[in-house]
């Protein structure tokens, strides 16, 4: 009878540990999905900023180099 009780207690303990682990995995999954969404947004923002930076670096007049000194020098 004692070994039945011990086996039952062990089984209950294992089931409780499994339930906690399943909960932890679910929480980590939700965090991962949230971080994935944040990464997508950040990636789009970097792309937008990169486009703006390239537009700012492009010369307005293609005939005139960007590093050309002004005429009064």
Secondary structure, DSSP 8 states (H G I E B T S, - for coil): -HHHHHHHHHHHHHHHHHHHHHHHHHHHHHHHHHHHHHHHHHHHHHHHHHHHHHHHHS-SSTTS-TT---TT-
